[in-house]
């Protein structure tokens, strides 16, 4: 009888183990942007590729528009394992202790996507991702969003036009310095709260790639936009290190391929989506769009360049100069 019970127990345990092995691995991917932004679309593409390549072994859930976690909550949620993947903006890593990532926030450090990709797809990008591992985070890829324009209820042509404006920024000491360099007053605020703050006058303006500005309807409450292309907004696709290291090796390899595919897709559509969003803002007639002259853009660049020097002790002179070297940027020639 005892042997019979042991056999039944062993069979039940085997069935239980087999059932557990067949259970799909759940991955929650949370982000703060709308579903129809480049990041939102790339997240859905990643879901599709992850489920295809793993042949159902992964159940991939995407939560858009801060429905799961807001700006300030999401990285902590990842670290404790409440979500498995995020694509936070690169400015999020400074407060986490990886201040080197704030090099991406420096104004006018990248002139175009070619310069940018020398960093995100090269040795400097890998060096930066390695800084996250001691925080319990694995960096998987960089995703573009786009270059930023300034918006406000005042026309922005020259550096002095920014003086006294309350400008919303992400939490970033670099962006604080950038705004102060032209006499603006930086206001740190969660992305999901910006529309209402602009509508009620809590802040006067902000900076965004066009797709973010349009999908969050900020153009409805901003009279002017200046196509400054002064800064870059990008994301890092990250995962919880314990979760990632615990995956079966074949599933991890399939997910790496899915992420590579989604990165190609994300970067391909980023510029296209931003160009389309700009045309939609223009067509709305709600916001006057201004293109600075080369002289006006150079004046803004010179004014904001002091942020590079000011942030050297924080970001690290070595990483800033590594970016300069890769991109050919020479502040001495301005």
N, C-alpha and C positions, 0 to 999 in steps of 0.2 A: 504493500500500500504506500509505504514511504517512497519507494523507488518510482511508483506510478505518479505520485505527486511531484517528485523531482523532475520527471520527464515532462509532465504537463507544464510545470513552471519554466523549464528550459525552452519548450516550444513557444510558450507565450512571450518569453523574453526575446526570442529570435524574431517572432512576428512584430513585436514592438520595435525592435531595432531596425527591421526592414521598413516598417512604416515611417520611422523617424528619418531613415535614409532617403525615403521618397518625398519627404516634405520639402517644398521649395524653400530656398533661402530668401528671406524677406529683406529687401533693401528699400529704405525710405530715403528719398532725395527731396530735400526741402530748399526753397529759395524765396527771395523777397520780391522778385520782378513778376510782371504779368506774363500770362501764358503765351501771348503773341509777340513778346520781345525775342531778340536773338537767343538770350539765355533760356527763356521758356521753351522755345522751339527746339533748341539743342538738347534740353533735358528730356523732352518727349522722344527725340530721335535716339538718345542714349537708352531710354527705356525699351524702345523697339528693338534696337540692335542687341542689347543685353539679353532680352528674352528670346530672340531668334538664335543667337550664338550659343546660349546655354541650353537651348531646346527645352525650356520650361523649368529648368532646375532653379531659376531665379525668378522671384516675383518682385517686380520693380514698380514702386509707387512714387509718383511725382506730386509734390504739394507746391503749388504756385502762390505768388502774391501774399506772402506772409501768413498763409492760412494755418500753418503749423507753428512756426517760430518767427519772431520779428528779428530785425537787424542785430540787436544786442544779445539775443538769446541763442542764436543758431549755433555758434561755434561751441559754446558750453554744452549744448544739447548733443553735439557730435562727440565731444570728449567723453561724456558719460554714457554714450552708446544709445541715446534715445532716438537718434537718426544715424544712418550709416554713411550718407554722402551729402555734401553741400557743394555749392559753387559760389562762395562769398566773394565780394569785391576784394581786391588786393589790399585795400586800406585796412581791412579787418585784422591783419596779422601784426601790425604795429602794437596795438594794445595787448595782444597776446604775448608779446615779448620778442617777436621776430621782426625787429624794426627795419631790417635790411629791405623788406618788401616795400617799404615806403618810398624806395627809389622810383617806383612806378608813378607815384603821385607828384613827383617834381614837375613843375610847369615847364613846358617846351623842351623836355629832354628827348622826346622822339618827334621827328619831323614827319614821319610817314609809317605805314605798316611794315615796309621792308626793314627799316631800322628797328622797329619794335620786335619783329620776329627773329632778328639776330640774337635778341636776348631771350625771349620766351622759348625758342626752339634750340638754344645753344647751351654752352657750358655755364654761363652765368645763371640761366634759369634753373638748371639742375642744382647748382650750388645753393640757390635760394630755397628750393623745395626741401633740400636736406636739413634746413634749419627748423622744419616743422616736426621732425621725428621725435625730438625730446619732449614735445608737447603732446605726444600720443596721436599724432596726425601724420598721414601719408599723403603727400602731394602727387596727384595723378596727371594733371594737365593744366595748361593755361588756355583760357577761352577769351577771345576778344569780345568787347562790346562796342567800343568805338572811341573816337576822339570827342572831347566835350566842347560845347558852346556855352556861353554865359547868357542868362536871361534875367530881366528885371522890368520894373515899370518905369524905367528911364532908359533913354538910348545910351548905349555903351560904345563909345568910339575910342576915347583916350583913357589913359590910366586914371586921370583925375575924375572921370565920370563915375568911378566906383566908390569914391570917397563918401563915407557915412552910410552906405547901404548895408543892411543886415542880410548877409548871404548864407543860405543854408549849405552846409557841407556834411560829408560823412565824418565820423570820428577819426581825425588824422591831424597830427601836429604839423605835418607838411602842408596840408590844405589850409590850416589856420594861418600859417606863415604866408602862404600864397595870397590869401585874401587880405591880410594885413599889409602886405607889400604894396598894395594899391589903395590903402586907406579904407577898405571895407571892414565890416564887423562880422567875423565868422560865427555862425550859429549851428552847433551840432544838433542833428535831428534825425530820427528814424525815417527811412525812405517812405514808409506807408503814411506818415503824418504830413508830408510836404505840401500836398495839394491844399489841404485845409489851412495850413499855416500861410501859404501864399494868398489864398482867398480872403483870409481875415486880416492880413497885414502883419501877422506875427513876424514874418520875414519878408524882405523886399524882392529877393531874387535867389537864383541858384545856378548850378552848373550841371549839365547833363549831356550824354550822347542823345541824339535826336529821338531815337526809338524810346528811351525812357521818358523823355519829356512828353512825347505824343501819347504813349499808351497810358500814362498817368494823368493825362488831360491838363498838364500844367500850362499848356499854351492858352487855355481858356482863361487863365488868371495871371498871365504875363503879357504885358503890352509890347515888349521889345525882346529881341534875341540877337546876339552878335556872334557871327560864325568865327570864333577865335581859334578853334582847334588847339587850345592852349595846353590841354592835358589829356591823359588817356585813362579810360576806365576799362578794367579787365577783371577777370575772375580766375580763381584757382579751383579746379575740381579736386576736392579733398575727401578723404575717408578716415574713419576711425582705425587706428593702427592695429589694435587688438582684433577687431572684426576682420580686417584685410588679411592679416597674417594667419588667421584661423580658417580661411577659406580653403577648400580643396584646391590643389595646385592647378588642375585643369580648368576649374571655374574661374580662378583668378586670371589665368591666361586668356580665357574667353572675354572676361570683363575688360582686360587691358586692351584687347582688340576693339571691343565696343566703344571704349573711351577714345581710342585713336580715331576711329571712324567718326564719332560724334564731334571730336575736336576739329577735324577737317571740315565738317559740315558747319559747325558754329562759326569758324573763322571765315568761311566762304560767304555766309549770309550776313555777317555783321555789317559790312560796309553797305551792302545792297539794302538791308533793312533800314539803316540810318538815312540813306539817301531818300528812300521812299517816305519815311516818316517826316523828313524835312519838307518834302513836296506837299504832304498832307497838312502840315502846319501852315505852309504858305497858302494853300488853297482855302484853308479855314477863314482867312482874313482876320483872325483874332489877334495875331502877333505880327508886328513889323519886323522883318528880317533884314539885318544889316551885315554886309561883308566888309570888314576892315580893309583899308588900303595897306599895301606892303609897309608903308612908313608907320601907320597906326599899329599894325601888328608887331613891328620891330620895337616900337616904344613900349608896348605891353610886355614884350619878351624881356627887354632890358630891365624894366621895373620889377618883374617877377624873378629875375635871375638871382637876386639877393637871397632868395629862399634856398637855392642850391648850397650856397656857402653857409648859411645859417643852420642848415640841417646836417652838415657834415658830422658833427659830434654825435648826432642821434642815429643817422642811417649808417654812417661809416664812410670815411673818405675813400677807402679802398674799393668798396662796391660801386660808388658813384663814378670813380675813375675807370673802373672796369667797363661800365656801361658807355662812358665817353669813348673809350678805346674801340669798343665793338661797333659803335654807331658812327664814329668820326666826328662827334660833337666837340667843338672847341669854343668854350665860353670866352676865351681871350680874344677871339675874332669879332665879337659883337661890339 
